[in-house]
Amino acid sequence: MEAVDNDIPPSAPFRVSGFPTIKFKKAGTRDFIDYNGDRSLENLIAFVHENAKNSLDTPTENTPPPSQEPLAEERPHDEL
């Protein structure tokens, strides 16, 4: 979130006292983890890998793409 353009609500479970501030919210939790490391891409990626709950594996070329079934509003009416 760009804090300069957005207000942090008073009910937020954290405070921001300086910029840049990087916080990570692990899936399925309400807790935020502060990132205090180097701002290099490699260190940011390592931080996410260390703290992510879900798999971060990217599909390989042999992985079939997800189904591209059209949404109901895109299908002809006789298919609904």
Contacts in CASP RR format, 6 or more apart in sequence:
PFRMAT RR
TARGET T0000
AUTHOR 0000-0000-0000
METHOD contacts of the structure
MODEL  1
MEAVDNDIPPSAPFRVSGFPTIKFKKAGTRDFIDYNGDRSLENLIAFVHE
NAKNSLDTPTENTPPPSQEPLAEERPHDEL
1 8 0 8 1.000
3 16 0 8 1.000
3 19 0 8 1.000
3 21 0 8 1.000
4 19 0 8 1.000
8 14 0 8 1.000
8 15 0 8 1.000
8 16 0 8 1.000
13 30 0 8 1.000
13 31 0 8 1.000
13 32 0 8 1.000
14 23 0 8 1.000
14 32 0 8 1.000
20 39 0 8 1.000
21 34 0 8 1.000
22 34 0 8 1.000
22 35 0 8 1.000
22 44 0 8 1.000
23 32 0 8 1.000
23 33 0 8 1.000
23 34 0 8 1.000
23 35 0 8 1.000
24 32 0 8 1.000
24 33 0 8 1.000
24 35 0 8 1.000
24 47 0 8 1.000
24 48 0 8 1.000
24 51 0 8 1.000
25 31 0 8 1.000
25 32 0 8 1.000
25 33 0 8 1.000
26 33 0 8 1.000
26 51 0 8 1.000
26 52 0 8 1.000
26 53 0 8 1.000
27 52 0 8 1.000
27 53 0 8 1.000
27 54 0 8 1.000
28 53 0 8 1.000
29 53 0 8 1.000
33 51 0 8 1.000
35 44 0 8 1.000
35 47 0 8 1.000
37 43 0 8 1.000
37 47 0 8 1.000
48 56 0 8 1.000
49 56 0 8 1.000
72 80 0 8 1.000
END
